[in-house]
Amino acid sequence: MKTISAAEANRNFSRLLAEVVAGESVTVLSHGKPVAVFSPVSVAKINREEAQCKLLERLRAQVPTGETRDWTRNSLYCA
């Protein structure tokens, strides 16, 4: 992982983004201490969030089944 100063990150932000797009993770230091990490976004995370949104949309559109319930919360956990 590459490290750069905050001042350098500020001066060369476009280059920093290009390195991240290429797969590099970069730690930004302020007064010698790490304050931020720039890293590529995981495709798996994007796919998971997209799937979650689609599921929630489908569930919100779904009509609830059953007029009354014949069970209690306690019956779910006690045999």
N, CA, C and O atoms as CSV, one atom per row, in Angstrom:
chain,resi,resn,atom,element,x,y,z
A,1,MET,N,N,0.848,-1.167,0.000
A,1,MET,CA,C,0.000,0.000,0.000
A,1,MET,C,C,0.899,1.237,0.000
A,1,MET,O,O,1.866,1.325,0.757
A,2,LYS,N,N,0.564,2.157,-0.841
A,2,LYS,CA,C,1.322,3.394,-0.993
A,2,LYS,C,C,0.847,4.416,0.042
A,2,LYS,O,O,-0.333,4.439,0.391
A,3,THR,N,N,1.761,5.265,0.538
A,3,THR,CA,C,1.391,6.349,1.440
A,3,THR,C,C,1.836,7.676,0.851
A,3,THR,O,O,2.907,7.776,0.252
A,4,ILE,N,N,1.000,8.694,1.028
A,4,ILE,CA,C,1.337,10.045,0.569
A,4,ILE,C,C,0.864,11.053,1.611
A,4,ILE,O,O,0.003,10.745,2.436
A,5,SER,N,N,1.423,12.244,1.570
A,5,SER,CA,C,1.007,13.291,2.494
A,5,SER,C,C,-0.316,13.895,2.013
A,5,SER,O,O,-0.684,13.779,0.844
A,6,ALA,N,N,-1.012,14.535,2.939
A,6,ALA,CA,C,-2.270,15.196,2.589
A,6,ALA,C,C,-2.032,16.295,1.564
A,6,ALA,O,O,-2.839,16.487,0.654
A,7,ALA,N,N,-0.927,17.016,1.710
A,7,ALA,CA,C,-0.613,18.084,0.755
A,7,ALA,C,C,-0.400,17.510,-0.643
A,7,ALA,O,O,-0.879,18.071,-1.628
A,8,GLU,N,N,0.325,16.386,-0.728
A,8,GLU,CA,C,0.557,15.762,-2.026
A,8,GLU,C,C,-0.752,15.242,-2.620
A,8,GLU,O,O,-0.985,15.354,-3.823
A,9,ALA,N,N,-1.602,14.674,-1.763
A,9,ALA,CA,C,-2.899,14.183,-2.243
A,9,ALA,C,C,-3.729,15.340,-2.794
A,9,ALA,O,O,-4.414,15.196,-3.807
A,10,ASN,N,N,-3.663,16.478,-2.125
A,10,ASN,CA,C,-4.394,17.664,-2.564
A,10,ASN,C,C,-3.872,18.169,-3.915
A,10,ASN,O,O,-4.652,18.494,-4.810
A,11,ARG,N,N,-2.556,18.228,-4.043
A,11,ARG,CA,C,-1.960,18.730,-5.293
A,11,ARG,C,C,-2.168,17.792,-6.468
A,11,ARG,O,O,-2.296,18.240,-7.607
A,12,ASN,N,N,-2.202,16.493,-6.200
A,12,ASN,CA,C,-2.246,15.499,-7.274
A,12,ASN,C,C,-3.465,14.586,-7.156
A,12,ASN,O,O,-3.349,13.373,-7.330
A,13,PHE,N,N,-4.620,15.154,-6.866
A,13,PHE,CA,C,-5.806,14.344,-6.635
A,13,PHE,C,C,-6.204,13.516,-7.852
A,13,PHE,O,O,-6.599,12.360,-7.702
A,14,SER,N,N,-6.109,14.075,-9.038
A,14,SER,CA,C,-6.466,13.325,-10.256
A,14,SER,C,C,-5.559,12.111,-10.428
A,14,SER,O,O,-6.026,11.030,-10.787
A,15,ARG,N,N,-4.273,12.287,-10.173
A,15,ARG,CA,C,-3.334,11.168,-10.271
A,15,ARG,C,C,-3.645,10.118,-9.200
A,15,ARG,O,O,-3.574,8.915,-9.454
A,16,LEU,N,N,-3.989,10.591,-8.001
A,16,LEU,CA,C,-4.366,9.684,-6.920
A,16,LEU,C,C,-5.566,8.832,-7.322
A,16,LEU,O,O,-5.560,7.617,-7.125
A,17,LEU,N,N,-6.592,9.465,-7.882
A,17,LEU,CA,C,-7.771,8.713,-8.332
A,17,LEU,C,C,-7.423,7.718,-9.432
A,17,LEU,O,O,-7.951,6.606,-9.456
A,18,ALA,N,N,-6.548,8.110,-10.334
A,18,ALA,CA,C,-6.135,7.197,-11.408
A,18,ALA,C,C,-5.444,5.967,-10.834
A,18,ALA,O,O,-5.652,4.857,-11.324
A,19,GLU,N,N,-4.629,6.151,-9.807
A,19,GLU,CA,C,-3.951,5.009,-9.175
A,19,GLU,C,C,-4.964,4.093,-8.489
A,19,GLU,O,O,-4.832,2.870,-8.535
A,20,VAL,N,N,-5.966,4.684,-7.859
A,20,VAL,CA,C,-6.996,3.881,-7.195
A,20,VAL,C,C,-7.808,3.103,-8.227
A,20,VAL,O,O,-8.115,1.928,-8.025
A,21,VAL,N,N,-8.150,3.753,-9.322
A,21,VAL,CA,C,-8.879,3.071,-10.389
A,21,VAL,C,C,-8.072,1.894,-10.927
A,21,VAL,O,O,-8.639,0.872,-11.314
A,22,ALA,N,N,-6.752,2.040,-10.952
A,22,ALA,CA,C,-5.872,0.968,-11.428
A,22,ALA,C,C,-5.707,-0.150,-10.402
A,22,ALA,O,O,-5.043,-1.149,-10.678
A,23,GLY,N,N,-6.311,0.012,-9.209
A,23,GLY,CA,C,-6.277,-1.060,-8.223
A,23,GLY,C,C,-5.391,-0.796,-7.024
A,23,GLY,O,O,-5.323,-1.630,-6.120
A,24,GLU,N,N,-4.712,0.332,-6.988
A,24,GLU,CA,C,-3.805,0.675,-5.885
A,24,GLU,C,C,-4.596,1.227,-4.697
A,24,GLU,O,O,-5.550,1.983,-4.883
A,25,SER,N,N,-4.205,0.852,-3.486
A,25,SER,CA,C,-4.748,1.462,-2.278
A,25,SER,C,C,-3.726,2.468,-1.775
A,25,SER,O,O,-2.527,2.187,-1.758
A,26,VAL,N,N,-4.199,3.642,-1.366
A,26,VAL,CA,C,-3.305,4.723,-0.970
A,26,VAL,C,C,-3.728,5.241,0.404
A,26,VAL,O,O,-4.895,5.569,0.617
A,27,THR,N,N,-2.775,5.311,1.334
A,27,THR,CA,C,-3.020,5.882,2.651
A,27,THR,C,C,-2.547,7.321,2.641
A,27,THR,O,O,-1.434,7.616,2.204
A,28,VAL,N,N,-3.401,8.222,3.127
A,28,VAL,CA,C,-3.060,9.646,3.193
A,28,VAL,C,C,-2.643,9.971,4.625
A,28,VAL,O,O,-3.343,9.643,5.583
A,29,LEU,N,N,-1.482,10.623,4.749
A,29,LEU,CA,C,-0.941,10.981,6.057
A,29,LEU,C,C,-1.061,12.481,6.286
A,29,LEU,O,O,-0.839,13.279,5.375
A,30,SER,N,N,-1.415,12.858,7.518
A,30,SER,CA,C,-1.424,14.256,7.921
A,30,SER,C,C,-0.537,14.355,9.158
A,30,SER,O,O,-0.812,13.743,10.190
A,31,HIS,N,N,0.520,15.131,9.031
A,31,HIS,CA,C,1.504,15.256,10.109
A,31,HIS,C,C,2.045,13.879,10.510
A,31,HIS,O,O,2.284,13.611,11.687
A,32,GLY,N,N,2.233,13.014,9.508
A,32,GLY,CA,C,2.819,11.693,9.728
A,32,GLY,C,C,1.868,10.632,10.240
A,32,GLY,O,O,2.279,9.493,10.457
A,33,LYS,N,N,0.598,10.982,10.438
A,33,LYS,CA,C,-0.377,10.016,10.946
A,33,LYS,C,C,-1.411,9.705,9.869
A,33,LYS,O,O,-1.868,10.613,9.176
A,34,PRO,N,N,-1.787,8.434,9.716
A,34,PRO,CA,C,-2.792,8.071,8.710
A,34,PRO,C,C,-4.156,8.678,9.051
A,34,PRO,O,O,-4.638,8.576,10.179
A,35,VAL,N,N,-4.762,9.311,8.046
A,35,VAL,CA,C,-6.078,9.923,8.245
A,35,VAL,C,C,-7.127,9.395,7.264
A,35,VAL,O,O,-8.327,9.541,7.498
A,36,ALA,N,N,-6.681,8.788,6.179
A,36,ALA,CA,C,-7.639,8.279,5.189
A,36,ALA,C,C,-6.984,7.199,4.351
A,36,ALA,O,O,-5.765,7.167,4.181
A,37,VAL,N,N,-7.820,6.318,3.836
A,37,VAL,CA,C,-7.362,5.296,2.900
A,37,VAL,C,C,-8.256,5.370,1.676
A,37,VAL,O,O,-9.480,5.283,1.779
A,38,PHE,N,N,-7.639,5.530,0.527
A,38,PHE,CA,C,-8.360,5.483,-0.744
A,38,PHE,C,C,-8.112,4.111,-1.334
A,38,PHE,O,O,-6.965,3.700,-1.510
A,39,SER,N,N,-9.189,3.402,-1.638
A,39,SER,CA,C,-9.043,2.075,-2.229
A,39,SER,C,C,-10.187,1.832,-3.199
A,39,SER,O,O,-11.242,2.456,-3.089
A,40,PRO,N,N,-9.980,0.922,-4.153
A,40,PRO,CA,C,-11.028,0.632,-5.138
A,40,PRO,C,C,-12.276,0.064,-4.455
A,40,PRO,O,O,-12.179,-0.653,-3.459
A,41,VAL,N,N,-13.425,0.389,-4.993
A,41,VAL,CA,C,-14.688,-0.148,-4.487
A,41,VAL,C,C,-14.802,-1.592,-4.939
A,41,VAL,O,O,-14.509,-1.925,-6.087
A,42,SER,N,N,-15.225,-2.430,-4.032
A,42,SER,CA,C,-15.391,-3.844,-4.346
A,42,SER,C,C,-16.635,-4.042,-5.210
A,42,SER,O,O,-17.711,-3.545,-4.878
A,43,VAL,N,N,-16.488,-4.760,-6.304
A,43,VAL,CA,C,-17.629,-5.057,-7.178
A,43,VAL,C,C,-18.645,-5.905,-6.427
A,43,VAL,O,O,-19.850,-5.759,-6.631
A,44,ALA,N,N,-18.166,-6.786,-5.566
A,44,ALA,CA,C,-19.079,-7.629,-4.792
A,44,ALA,C,C,-19.976,-6.772,-3.913
A,44,ALA,O,O,-21.164,-7.063,-3.770
A,45,LYS,N,N,-19.425,-5.724,-3.327
A,45,LYS,CA,C,-20.218,-4.843,-2.471
A,45,LYS,C,C,-21.290,-4.132,-3.288
A,45,LYS,O,O,-22.432,-4.014,-2.842
A,46,ILE,N,N,-20.935,-3.663,-4.470
A,46,ILE,CA,C,-21.906,-2.996,-5.338
A,46,ILE,C,C,-23.019,-3.967,-5.705
A,46,ILE,O,O,-24.194,-3.605,-5.651
A,47,ASN,N,N,-22.666,-5.197,-6.080
A,47,ASN,CA,C,-23.669,-6.194,-6.448
A,47,ASN,C,C,-24.567,-6.529,-5.264
A,47,ASN,O,O,-25.774,-6.701,-5.437
A,48,ARG,N,N,-24.001,-6.623,-4.072
A,48,ARG,CA,C,-24.777,-6.934,-2.873
A,48,ARG,C,C,-25.766,-5.806,-2.579
A,48,ARG,O,O,-26.926,-6.067,-2.260
A,49,GLU,N,N,-25.315,-4.557,-2.685
A,49,GLU,CA,C,-26.208,-3.428,-2.429
A,49,GLU,C,C,-27.321,-3.365,-3.468
A,49,GLU,O,O,-28.467,-3.067,-3.134
A,50,GLU,N,N,-26.993,-3.641,-4.713
A,50,GLU,CA,C,-28.008,-3.642,-5.774
A,50,GLU,C,C,-29.036,-4.737,-5.522
A,50,GLU,O,O,-30.236,-4.513,-5.683
A,51,ALA,N,N,-28.572,-5.925,-5.125
A,51,ALA,CA,C,-29.477,-7.031,-4.842
A,51,ALA,C,C,-30.367,-6.709,-3.649
A,51,ALA,O,O,-31.551,-7.048,-3.643
A,52,GLN,N,N,-29.799,-6.055,-2.639
A,52,GLN,CA,C,-30.574,-5.681,-1.466
A,52,GLN,C,C,-31.678,-4.692,-1.842
A,52,GLN,O,O,-32.809,-4.824,-1.375
A,53,CYS,N,N,-31.364,-3.718,-2.667
A,53,CYS,CA,C,-32.371,-2.741,-3.106
A,53,CYS,C,C,-33.495,-3.414,-3.879
A,53,CYS,O,O,-34.669,-3.109,-3.667
A,54,LYS,N,N,-33.139,-4.329,-4.777
A,54,LYS,CA,C,-34.158,-5.039,-5.554
A,54,LYS,C,C,-35.055,-5.876,-4.651
A,54,LYS,O,O,-36.269,-5.926,-4.847
A,55,LEU,N,N,-34.451,-6.540,-3.655
A,55,LEU,CA,C,-35.238,-7.357,-2.727
A,55,LEU,C,C,-36.208,-6.493,-1.929
A,55,LEU,O,O,-37.377,-6.847,-1.779
A,56,LEU,N,N,-35.734,-5.375,-1.423
A,56,LEU,CA,C,-36.603,-4.495,-0.645
A,56,LEU,C,C,-37.745,-3.943,-1.497
A,56,LEU,O,O,-38.873,-3.835,-1.016
A,57,GLU,N,N,-37.474,-3.597,-2.739
A,57,GLU,CA,C,-38.530,-3.130,-3.647
A,57,GLU,C,C,-39.587,-4.210,-3.841
A,57,GLU,O,O,-40.786,-3.934,-3.807
A,58,ARG,N,N,-39.126,-5.450,-4.045
A,58,ARG,CA,C,-40.049,-6.564,-4.263
A,58,ARG,C,C,-40.879,-6.832,-3.012
A,58,ARG,O,O,-42.085,-7.065,-3.104
A,59,LEU,N,N,-40.239,-6.801,-1.843
A,59,LEU,CA,C,-40.964,-7.061,-0.603
A,59,LEU,C,C,-41.980,-5.965,-0.296
A,59,LEU,O,O,-43.067,-6.252,0.205
A,60,ARG,N,N,-41.638,-4.724,-0.590
A,60,ARG,CA,C,-42.571,-3.621,-0.342
A,60,ARG,C,C,-43.798,-3.713,-1.260
A,60,ARG,O,O,-44.897,-3.314,-0.874
A,61,ALA,N,N,-43.608,-4.235,-2.462
A,61,ALA,CA,C,-44.707,-4.354,-3.417
A,61,ALA,C,C,-45.565,-5.600,-3.159
A,61,ALA,O,O,-46.685,-5.698,-3.662
A,62,GLN,N,N,-45.046,-6.534,-2.388
A,62,GLN,CA,C,-45.732,-7.800,-2.148
A,62,GLN,C,C,-46.907,-7.605,-1.187
A,62,GLN,O,O,-46.799,-6.881,-0.197
A,63,VAL,N,N,-48.021,-8.254,-1.492
A,63,VAL,CA,C,-49.208,-8.183,-0.646
A,63,VAL,C,C,-49.020,-9.152,0.520
A,63,VAL,O,O,-48.689,-10.318,0.304
A,64,PRO,N,N,-49.228,-8.683,1.754
A,64,PRO,CA,C,-49.100,-9.571,2.906
A,64,PRO,C,C,-50.121,-10.694,2.842
A,64,PRO,O,O,-51.247,-10.486,2.391
A,65,THR,N,N,-49.741,-11.870,3.285
A,65,THR,CA,C,-50.665,-13.006,3.278
A,65,THR,C,C,-51.185,-13.247,4.678
A,65,THR,O,O,-50.507,-12.969,5.667
A,66,GLY,N,N,-52.395,-13.765,4.748
A,66,GLY,CA,C,-52.988,-14.114,6.034
A,66,GLY,C,C,-53.610,-12.922,6.730
A,66,GLY,O,O,-52.953,-11.906,6.959
A,67,GLU,N,N,-54.882,-13.056,7.065
A,67,GLU,CA,C,-55.593,-11.994,7.765
A,67,GLU,C,C,-55.178,-11.946,9.236
A,67,GLU,O,O,-54.923,-10.878,9.793
A,68,THR,N,N,-55.120,-13.099,9.831
A,68,THR,CA,C,-54.756,-13.179,11.245
A,68,THR,C,C,-53.614,-14.154,11.399
A,68,THR,O,O,-53.383,-15.011,10.547
A,69,ARG,N,N,-52.925,-14.014,12.470
A,69,ARG,CA,C,-51.860,-14.977,12.725
A,69,ARG,C,C,-52.260,-15.831,13.917
A,69,ARG,O,O,-52.845,-15.352,14.888
A,70,ASP,N,N,-51.932,-17.081,13.813
A,70,ASP,CA,C,-52.285,-18.003,14.886
A,70,ASP,C,C,-51.035,-18.467,15.641
A,70,ASP,O,O,-50.996,-19.573,16.180
A,71,TRP,N,N,-50.044,-17.626,15.668
A,71,TRP,CA,C,-48.809,-17.950,16.379
A,71,TRP,C,C,-48.365,-16.728,17.171
A,71,TRP,O,O,-48.780,-15.600,16.904
A,72,THR,N,N,-47.533,-16.981,18.129
A,72,THR,CA,C,-46.973,-15.892,18.920
A,72,THR,C,C,-45.466,-15.891,18.756
A,72,THR,O,O,-44.868,-16.872,18.313
A,73,ARG,N,N,-44.882,-14.799,19.112
A,73,ARG,CA,C,-43.427,-14.707,19.039
A,73,ARG,C,C,-42.776,-15.799,19.889
A,73,ARG,O,O,-41.770,-16.392,19.499
A,74,ASN,N,N,-43.360,-16.048,21.041
A,74,ASN,CA,C,-42.814,-17.057,21.939
A,74,ASN,C,C,-42.850,-18.451,21.311
A,74,ASN,O,O,-41.945,-19.258,21.522
A,75,SER,N,N,-43.904,-18.727,20.535
A,75,SER,CA,C,-44.005,-20.055,19.918
A,75,SER,C,C,-42.946,-20.281,18.845
A,75,SER,O,O,-42.651,-21.423,18.494
A,76,LEU,N,N,-42.381,-19.211,18.330
A,76,LEU,CA,C,-41.312,-19.369,17.351
A,76,LEU,C,C,-40.023,-19.882,17.980
A,76,LEU,O,O,-39.233,-20.558,17.321
A,77,TYR,N,N,-39.812,-19.563,19.252
A,77,TYR,CA,C,-38.559,-19.890,19.904
A,77,TYR,C,C,-38.662,-21.048,20.890
A,77,TYR,O,O,-37.642,-21.579,21.329
A,78,CYS,N,N,-39.863,-21.435,21.234
A,78,CYS,CA,C,-40.060,-22.543,22.181
A,78,CYS,C,C,-40.686,-23.730,21.453
A,78,CYS,O,O,-41.649,-23.575,20.702
A,79,ALA,N,N,-40.143,-24.880,21.680
A,79,ALA,CA,C,-40.662,-26.071,21.002
A,79,ALA,C,C,-41.760,-26.721,21.795
A,79,ALA,O,O,-42.310,-27.737,21.369
